[in-house]
Amino acid sequence: MSFFHHQHPIVLSMGEQNNSSGKELQHRTRAEVPGKKSWHSQAYTLGAISNFVSTFLTFPIYKVVFRQQIHAMAVSEAVRQLWHEGPQYFYRGIYPPLLSKTLQGTLLFGTYDSLLGFLSPVGPHSLGQRWTAGLMSGVVEAVALSPFERVQNVLQDARKQACFPSTFSILKEFNSYGLWGRLSLGYYRGFWPVLVRNSLGSALYFSFKDPIQDSLARQGLPHWVPALVSGSVNGTITCLVLYPLIVLVANMQSHIGWHRMPSLWASAQDVWDSRGRKILLIYRGGSLIVLRSSVTWGLTTAIHDFLQRKAHSKKEMKD
């Protein structure tokens, strides 16, 4: 699938051009040309860059959210704990998520683009096609990136800092297990909830991102606003719907040591009991998760859209 293609110019009056430019460009960058190949490396590159930048900017927020998920503490207490540890620890553990989120953007946007081209080489694409491509890209993402998230969650847990102060120490522990243990207890601990979370999350995001963005683009807003709002709304809703799975994954993956590994059901029961068997307490820290999701996916979508426009403009100039 060719993500960007050349069309014959359309002559518009100045007013018509300003009002329709956002919608027209989004349509052109999503439409397809028959006969073009499905693989397009540019989609992978744009996804990698947009996720890298947004992850770096929002990492401190993530650390506060993670502490809440693990320790069930208030926002102020989580911030106070990080501040007490010192500024040098603000970005402790950033390398696994920075690498994993960059790879996530590469796989998520690139695989989605390729799968969508395979399902329907010619746009516009139906809701079912966007849902299927998003679901499958989430599956690929879960299989490829679960080990990174596993290491990241151990590093983020303050209780593990003394025994496992670095990524190398964690990898050494995982590699001391047998072959099956390395997978089930080490790198792929908590894989099944990760698979459900990522596949459903990607399906929801890609299913509704473009319709929301297109409807806002018709209002004559600046180019960056529809993408920012669409990403923020999608990220917020998706994260709130899947938040219990996010908490479960964080708790499961923070465990390390082959002799003490509760099962999936036992972990879910432990999370439920530790939150007083109340759904509202599972959502403790929801204010920050809304903020983090809004900022992260808003930035990611806006940066991706901006890079996409720049690439499209360069291609038009060449053509």
Secondary structure, 3 states (H helix, E strand, C coil): CCCCCCCCCCCCCHHHHHHHHHHHHHHHHHCCCCCCCCCCHHHHHHHHHHHHHHHHHHHHHHHHHHHHHHHCCCHHHHHHHHHHHCHHHCCCCCHHHHHHHHHHHHHHHHHHHHHHHHHCCCCCCCHHHHHHHHHHHHHHHHHHHHHHHHHHHHHHCHHHCCCCCCHHHHHHHHHCCCHHHHHHHHHCCCHHHHHHHHHHHHHHHHHHHHHHHHHHHCCCCCCHHHHHHHHHHHHHHHHHHHHHHHHHHHHHHHCCCCCCCCCHHHHHHHHHHHCCCCHHHHCCCHHHHHHHHHHHHHHHHHHHHHHHHHHHHHHHHHC
